[in-house]
Structure formats: structure tokens, C-alpha cells
Amino acid sequence: MHKVSVADINFRGQKVLLRVDFNVPLDDKQRITDDRRIREALPTIKKIMSDGGRVIACSHLGRPGGKPVPEMSLRPVATRLGELLGKNVLFAEDCVGPEAANMVGRMQNGDVLLLENLRFHKAEE
């Protein structure tokens, strides 16, 4: 039996919620010290983008205890992801709610949006 992989799917015009592991180490100035986990997600993200899909990526970073902790924001990850893709990556200040929903609604084919740290919400801790 053939297992379906990302390579078998045409993502044209599709919104794809992609749970990634962007739990990367940051130094005391919120600079990424090892971007390996971001680089490992690139083939999947690039496939969806090249097909004309819209990538909505979500991840956690650290253990913020179910509340926003600025030092554990995924914003530096969005910046680094954009550098690696050679494209601006959109960033939502929350992973739920009207702002995130509006940003998803405004996405164009080939766009990438990274939602804020899932663990800023108690239900994800």
C-alpha cells in the first residue's frame, strides 16, 4: 500500500495548517543559536509554497506556563524563516482569535504565516 506523502499532494489554493517543531534555542538577546529545526521544515514549506498553497505554521517555544512571555515569542523564528526562504514571513501576535483569523483570510497563494507560540495558552501547556 502506497502511503501518501507531501510530494503526492497538489496544494494549489489550499490553506495548510502545519504543526512544526520550531522549539529552537535562543540566547539572552532572543537570537537563534541553532536553526536546524527551522531548516528541517523547509522542504515541506517550500513544496506547499511552490504549489501555490498558503502555509499557516504553528509551534511552541519553551515552557511559558500558559501565558505570554516576550522572551519566548516566535517572532525571531519568523524572521529567520523568512531569511531562509528569501521571502517575507507574516507573523500573527496570537495563535487564536480575530487577528490571527483576519491574517489567514488575507493570505495569498504562496504566503507563509507563523502564529505566535501555542504555549502562551494554558490549554497547550
Secondary structure, DSSP 8 states (H G I E B T S, - for coil): -----GGG---TT-EEEEE------B-TTS-BS--HHHHHHHHHHHHHHHHT-EEEEE---S---SS--GGG-SHHHHHHHHHHHTS--EEESSSSSHHHHHHHHH--TT-EEEE--GGGSGGG-
